[in-house]
Amino acid sequence: MSVWHQMFDFENYGELLVLVRNSLIAGAALGLVGGLAGVFVAMRDLPFAVHGISELSFAGASGALLLGMNIVAGSITGSLLAAGAIGLLGTRARDRNSVIGILMPFGLGLGVLFLALYKGRAANKFGLLTGQIVAVDTPQTTWLLVTSAVVLIALAVMWRPLAFASADPDVAEARGVPVRGLSFAFMIVLGLAVALSVQVVGALLVLSLLITPAAAAARVTASPVLLPLLSVVFAMASIEGGILLALGSSIPISPYVTTISFVLYVVCAAVGRYRTRRWGARRTAPAPAPAPAPA
């Protein structure tokens, strides 16, 4: 079989499409969660935190796999432990990065240990690193949808004060906004979002759902309404497109999701640069000469 057919094989595609109904539903929910949470990840400069939490999420999922427990529950548990530790111990950026730097190798090492002890199917091990949402079953879908609802409700409740605290924390704190409490609450919400995203692209490439869509949207708009909207659209396009492309291949879903999100970012970056140059040219254009006075 050629490399092209390994990557893109649409034979009997209609029959296979029925098998990923749960995956498409879960993907839509995860796109909504990742797109909205990613806006605050970008505003608060937390990409490193996302990666750190994903390592503990990987460890939790690996431990659950070893013990024969629910993998999604294990992933959520690991993410919440990491998010809580970062939120409590990392109040300042320097302290936060130190905590994340400690958690990342610990979580990765713990996850590798659990996978080495696991004697089941190798595909289950590989899926925790690269994602396996094409095989999502009904119980996993229920877990994902319930957790997504919790994240969305939490974001809706704290959206306005969190946006204020993210844009200007000093002024927000002076006006009575509980900046520290919001920061910790968002870390917990971020932990849940990371655990959900790990189910799609695995622990290694989770940034493609929680960073890239929001970063792409920020290149073309600064509107407080359009930015989260475009971020959600890009995240959903990456997830659903990745599922549909991976359906007819033997390759994990993560390369498709990450490639789509990267292409969207490149296009948005090009559009943003073009608009900036065009605006700059308009501002520097010489003013038209005044009309001569009538004789």
ABEGO torsion letter per residue (X at the ends): XBAAAAABBABGAAAAAAAAAAAAAAAAAAAAAAAAAAAAAAAAGAAAAAAAAAAAAAAAAAAAAAAGBBAAAAAAAAAAAAAAAAAAABABAAAAAAAAAAAAAAAAAAAAAAAAABABBAAAAAAAAAEAAAABBAAAAAAAAAAAAAAAAAAAAAAAAAAAAAABAAAAAAAGBBAAAAAAAAAAAAAAAAAAAAAAAEAAAAAAAAAAAAAAAAAABABAAAAAAAAAAAAAAAAAAAAAAAAABABBAAAAAAAAAAAAAAAAAAAAAAAAAAAAAAAABBBBBBBBBBX
